[in-house]
Amino acid sequence: MRTKATERPQAERGQPVFSPGKERIHALWERCHRERDKAPQLWTEDINPLEQTFIAGVEEAEDRLLACAISEPRSWDTEILGHKIHHLTHLLSDAESVQRHVLLRKASLRALSEVWSKEDVRRVTARVNVLDIPSTLALSGAGFAPLSPLMELACPVPASQDMPSQIHEANASDERAVARIAGTSFQYDRFHMDPSLSAQQADSIHRAWALHSLSGRAKVMLVYRERDETLGFCSLLLNNPQETARIDLLAVEAHYAGQGVGSRLIQGALAFLVGKASSLIAATQTSNIPALRLYLRTGFFPKASFFDFRWISDVLWRVS
């Protein structure tokens, strides 16, 4: 007969804790950072909670924080989809084994999901390096659904690069063409791969995203023009402290795919970045074979791979 003596003691399992203080969170972060080579963690560079940031974790009886999960609001995504959306920025744990890391992280996520439900957060996204097995298992066990894997690629910016004659900086006259191309050119991205979103919703997200880039999100948007017709665009984000630039969006008019428009846009991006950045980063789903071929053909090399995850509240499923 099984007895309660075989169960893990409550103190060893840890107690859920909501909104632990900054000092305890930073102490956990420091411990995790020292052990990062032994146990991958999900985090951004530092912990600087914003307004409406939600935090939950697991603590020992002596008030020592063992794990925590942190999510931050995504205001633009919330505005576009019409319901509250968060992104998981940190998933930390201090443990001696992979199994213990998974247990603690999953407990933190389940505690945080109570906060999401209480605060009417309908959707939460997460991106995890494929080497971070504990976070991958914890997310899968806490109700997150995996989407298409993502590959990040990098290309060094040359010392000099000629700007192709067809490439120009976008202006207001390109707005209609950019919106049309963005709304018809994507099919392998995380939005189209998400079964909780319709194709129309995914197309609308890309249209809004492209126009957001054109209106100031991006450092610059470059367009490919031929006979005064805009056939493609590439928007760039520039992160000066790291001296890296990132392709925010790249799309080509469907009828002109495979005719060198994408290659010219990347050449133009590298030309624009000469003297401004040391490398250019691109990311695309591993299922997007045409994009991978384009990047590899134009000098990019694989840098890292990630899993995209998505959590959806029961309320959103019922509405859908």
C-alpha positions as CSV (number, residue, x, y, z in Angstrom):
1,M,0.0,0.0,0.0
2,R,1.4,3.4,-1.0
3,T,1.8,5.8,1.9
4,K,2.4,9.6,2.0
5,A,5.9,9.0,3.1
6,T,6.9,8.3,-0.5
7,E,5.8,11.7,-1.6
8,R,8.2,14.6,-2.0
9,P,8.0,16.8,1.1
10,Q,6.3,20.1,0.7
11,A,9.4,22.1,1.7
12,E,11.4,20.3,-1.0
13,R,8.7,20.9,-3.6
14,G,8.6,24.6,-2.6
15,Q,5.7,27.0,-2.1
16,P,4.2,29.2,-4.8
17,V,5.0,32.9,-4.3
18,F,3.6,35.9,-6.1
19,S,5.4,39.2,-6.8
20,P,8.6,38.3,-4.9
21,G,10.7,41.3,-4.1
22,K,13.4,42.6,-6.5
23,E,16.2,41.7,-4.1
24,R,15.2,38.0,-4.0
25,I,14.7,38.0,-7.8
26,H,18.1,39.5,-8.4
27,A,19.7,37.0,-5.9
28,L,18.2,34.1,-7.9
29,W,19.3,35.7,-11.2
30,E,22.9,36.0,-9.9
31,R,22.9,32.3,-8.8
32,C,21.5,31.2,-12.1
33,H,24.0,33.4,-14.0
34,R,26.9,31.8,-12.3
35,E,25.6,28.3,-13.2
36,R,24.5,29.2,-16.8
37,D,27.0,26.8,-18.4
38,K,25.5,23.9,-16.4
39,A,21.8,24.8,-16.8
40,P,20.5,27.0,-19.6
41,Q,18.0,29.6,-18.5
42,L,15.4,31.7,-20.3
43,W,16.2,35.4,-19.8
44,T,16.9,38.7,-21.4
45,E,20.1,40.6,-20.5
46,D,18.8,41.9,-17.1
47,I,15.7,42.2,-15.0
48,N,14.0,45.5,-15.1
49,P,10.3,45.0,-14.4
50,L,7.9,47.3,-16.3
51,E,4.5,48.5,-15.2
52,Q,2.1,45.5,-15.5
53,T,5.0,43.0,-15.4
54,F,3.8,39.8,-13.7
55,I,6.1,37.7,-11.6
56,A,5.5,34.4,-9.8
57,G,7.9,31.7,-8.4
58,V,8.6,29.0,-6.0
59,E,10.3,29.5,-2.6
60,E,11.7,27.3,0.2
61,A,10.4,27.4,3.7
62,E,13.2,29.7,4.7
63,D,12.1,32.3,2.2
64,R,14.8,31.5,-0.4
65,L,13.6,31.9,-3.9
66,L,14.1,28.7,-5.9
67,A,12.6,29.7,-9.3
68,C,10.6,32.4,-10.9
69,A,8.8,33.2,-14.2
70,I,8.4,36.8,-15.4
71,S,6.1,38.1,-18.2
72,E,5.8,41.5,-19.7
73,P,2.9,43.1,-21.6
74,R,3.1,43.4,-25.4
75,S,1.1,46.6,-26.0
76,W,1.4,46.6,-29.8
77,D,0.3,42.9,-30.1
78,T,-2.5,43.6,-27.6
79,E,-3.8,46.5,-29.7
80,I,-3.6,44.5,-33.0
81,L,-5.4,41.4,-31.7
82,G,-7.8,43.1,-29.3
83,H,-7.0,41.1,-26.2
84,K,-4.3,41.3,-23.5
85,I,-1.0,39.6,-24.6
86,H,2.2,39.0,-22.6
87,H,5.6,37.6,-23.4
88,L,7.6,35.4,-21.1
89,T,11.0,37.1,-20.6
90,H,12.5,35.1,-17.8
91,L,12.2,31.5,-16.5
92,L,14.8,30.9,-13.9
93,S,15.6,28.1,-11.4
94,D,18.3,27.1,-9.0
95,A,18.6,23.3,-8.8
96,E,21.1,20.4,-9.0
97,S,19.5,18.3,-11.7
98,V,17.6,18.7,-15.0
99,Q,14.5,17.0,-13.5
100,R,14.5,19.5,-10.6
101,H,14.9,22.5,-13.0
102,V,12.0,21.2,-15.0
103,L,9.8,20.7,-11.8
104,L,10.6,24.2,-10.4
105,R,10.1,26.0,-13.7
106,K,6.9,24.2,-14.4
107,A,5.6,25.2,-10.9
108,S,6.6,28.8,-11.5
109,L,4.7,28.8,-14.8
110,R,1.6,27.3,-13.3
111,A,1.7,29.9,-10.5
112,L,2.1,32.7,-13.1
113,S,-0.7,31.3,-15.2
114,E,-3.0,31.9,-12.2
115,V,-2.0,35.6,-12.4
116,W,-2.6,35.6,-16.2
117,S,-6.1,34.2,-15.7
118,K,-6.9,36.6,-12.9
119,E,-5.7,39.6,-14.9
120,D,-7.5,38.4,-18.1
121,V,-4.3,37.8,-20.1
122,R,-5.5,35.8,-23.1
123,R,-2.3,34.9,-24.9
124,V,1.4,34.5,-23.8
125,T,4.3,33.9,-26.1
126,A,7.8,32.5,-25.3
127,R,10.9,31.9,-27.3
128,V,13.5,29.3,-26.0
129,N,16.9,28.3,-27.3
130,V,16.7,24.7,-28.4
131,L,19.6,23.9,-26.0
132,D,17.4,24.9,-23.1
133,I,15.9,21.5,-22.5
134,P,14.6,22.3,-18.9
135,S,12.6,25.3,-20.2
136,T,11.3,23.4,-23.2
137,L,10.0,20.6,-21.0
138,A,8.6,23.0,-18.4
139,L,6.7,25.0,-21.0
140,S,5.3,21.9,-22.6
141,G,4.2,20.6,-19.3
142,A,2.5,23.9,-18.3
143,G,0.1,24.2,-21.1
144,F,2.3,26.0,-23.7
145,A,1.9,24.7,-27.3
146,P,5.1,24.6,-29.5
147,L,5.0,26.4,-32.9
148,S,7.4,26.2,-35.7
149,P,11.1,26.2,-34.7
150,L,13.1,29.4,-35.6
151,M,16.6,29.7,-37.0
152,E,18.7,32.9,-36.4
153,L,21.4,33.7,-38.9
154,A,24.1,36.3,-39.0
155,C,26.0,38.0,-41.8
156,P,29.1,40.3,-41.3
157,V,28.7,43.8,-42.6
158,P,31.5,44.5,-45.2
159,A,33.8,47.4,-45.1
160,S,32.2,48.7,-48.3
161,Q,29.2,47.7,-50.4
162,D,27.6,49.3,-53.4
163,M,23.9,50.2,-53.1
164,P,21.9,48.5,-55.9
165,S,20.2,51.0,-58.2
166,Q,16.8,49.6,-57.5
167,I,17.0,50.0,-53.7
168,H,15.7,53.2,-52.1
169,E,14.7,54.4,-48.6
170,A,10.9,54.1,-48.3
171,N,8.6,57.1,-48.0
172,A,4.9,57.8,-47.5
173,S,4.2,57.0,-51.2
174,D,5.2,53.3,-50.5
175,E,2.7,52.8,-47.8
176,R,0.0,51.2,-49.9
177,A,2.4,48.8,-51.7
178,V,4.1,47.9,-48.4
179,A,0.8,47.0,-46.8
180,R,-0.3,44.9,-49.8
181,I,3.0,43.0,-50.0
182,A,3.1,42.4,-46.2
183,G,-0.5,41.1,-46.2
184,T,0.0,38.6,-49.0
185,S,3.6,37.4,-48.8
186,F,3.9,35.5,-45.5
187,Q,2.9,31.9,-44.9
188,Y,5.6,30.1,-42.8
189,D,5.8,32.6,-39.9
190,R,4.7,32.0,-36.3
191,F,1.4,33.7,-36.8
192,H,0.3,31.6,-39.8
193,M,1.6,28.5,-38.0
194,D,-0.6,29.3,-34.9
195,P,-3.9,27.3,-35.2
196,S,-5.6,29.8,-32.8
197,L,-5.2,32.5,-35.5
198,S,-7.0,32.6,-38.9
199,A,-5.0,33.3,-42.0
200,Q,-6.8,36.7,-42.3
201,Q,-5.7,37.6,-38.8
202,A,-2.1,36.6,-39.5
203,D,-2.2,38.7,-42.7
204,S,-3.6,41.6,-40.8
205,I,-0.8,41.3,-38.2
206,H,1.9,41.5,-40.9
207,R,0.2,44.5,-42.6
208,A,0.1,46.4,-39.3
209,W,3.7,45.3,-38.5
210,A,5.0,46.6,-41.8
211,L,3.3,49.9,-41.5
212,H,4.5,50.2,-37.9
213,S,8.1,49.7,-39.2
214,L,7.5,52.3,-41.9
215,S,6.2,54.8,-39.5
216,G,9.2,54.7,-37.1
217,R,9.6,51.3,-35.5
218,A,12.5,50.5,-37.8
219,K,15.7,52.5,-38.3
220,V,15.0,52.4,-42.0
221,M,12.8,50.6,-44.5
222,L,14.4,49.9,-47.8
223,V,12.2,49.2,-50.9
224,Y,12.9,47.7,-54.3
225,R,11.5,49.8,-57.1
226,E,11.3,49.0,-60.7
227,R,9.6,51.3,-63.2
228,D,8.2,53.3,-60.2
229,E,6.6,50.1,-58.9
230,T,7.4,48.9,-55.3
231,L,8.1,45.1,-55.5
232,G,9.5,44.4,-52.1
233,F,10.8,45.9,-48.8
234,C,13.2,45.2,-46.0
235,S,13.0,47.0,-42.6
236,L,16.0,47.2,-40.3
237,L,16.4,47.6,-36.5
238,L,19.7,49.0,-35.3
239,N,21.0,48.1,-31.9
240,N,24.0,50.4,-31.4
241,P,25.4,49.1,-28.0
242,Q,25.9,45.6,-29.6
243,E,26.8,47.0,-33.0
244,T,24.3,44.7,-34.6
245,A,21.4,45.3,-36.9
246,R,18.4,43.0,-37.4
247,I,16.0,42.4,-40.3
248,D,12.6,43.2,-38.8
249,L,10.6,42.2,-41.9
250,L,11.6,41.3,-45.5
251,A,8.9,40.5,-48.1
252,V,8.7,40.4,-51.9
253,E,5.6,40.7,-54.2
254,A,4.5,37.1,-54.8
255,H,4.7,37.4,-58.6
256,Y,8.4,38.5,-58.4
257,A,9.6,35.8,-55.9
258,G,12.7,34.0,-57.0
259,Q,13.8,36.8,-59.4
260,G,16.5,38.4,-57.3
261,V,14.4,41.1,-55.5
262,G,15.2,39.6,-52.1
263,S,18.9,39.4,-52.8
264,R,19.0,43.0,-53.9
265,L,17.2,44.0,-50.7
266,I,19.8,42.3,-48.6
267,Q,22.6,43.8,-50.6
268,G,21.0,47.2,-50.0
269,A,20.7,46.5,-46.3
270,L,24.4,45.7,-46.1
271,A,25.2,48.8,-48.0
272,F,23.1,51.0,-45.7
273,L,24.8,49.4,-42.7
274,V,28.4,50.0,-43.7
275,G,29.9,52.0,-40.9
276,K,26.8,51.6,-38.7
277,A,26.9,48.0,-37.6
278,S,29.3,45.1,-37.6
279,S,26.8,42.4,-38.4
280,L,23.2,41.8,-39.7
281,I,20.9,39.3,-38.0
282,A,18.0,37.6,-39.6
283,A,15.5,35.0,-38.3
284,T,13.1,32.8,-40.0
285,Q,11.1,29.6,-39.3
286,T,13.0,26.4,-40.2
287,S,10.1,25.4,-42.4
288,N,10.6,28.5,-44.6
289,I,13.0,26.9,-47.1
290,P,12.9,29.8,-49.6
291,A,14.0,32.3,-47.0
292,L,16.8,30.0,-45.7
293,R,18.1,29.6,-49.2
294,L,18.0,33.3,-49.7
295,Y,20.0,34.1,-46.5
296,L,22.6,31.3,-47.1
297,R,23.0,32.5,-50.7
298,T,23.7,36.1,-49.6
299,G,26.4,35.3,-47.0
300,F,24.5,34.5,-43.8
301,F,25.5,31.6,-41.6
302,P,23.4,29.8,-38.9
303,K,23.9,31.2,-35.4
304,A,21.2,29.8,-33.1
305,S,17.9,28.0,-33.1
306,F,14.8,28.6,-31.0
307,F,11.4,27.1,-30.2
308,D,8.4,29.4,-30.2
309,F,5.7,28.6,-27.7
310,R,2.2,30.0,-27.1
311,W,-0.1,29.8,-24.1
312,I,-3.8,30.6,-24.6
313,S,-6.4,31.1,-21.8
314,D,-9.5,29.0,-21.6
315,V,-11.5,32.1,-22.2
316,L,-9.9,32.7,-25.6
317,W,-10.4,29.1,-26.6
318,R,-14.1,29.4,-25.8
319,V,-14.4,32.7,-27.7
320,S,-12.5,31.2,-30.7
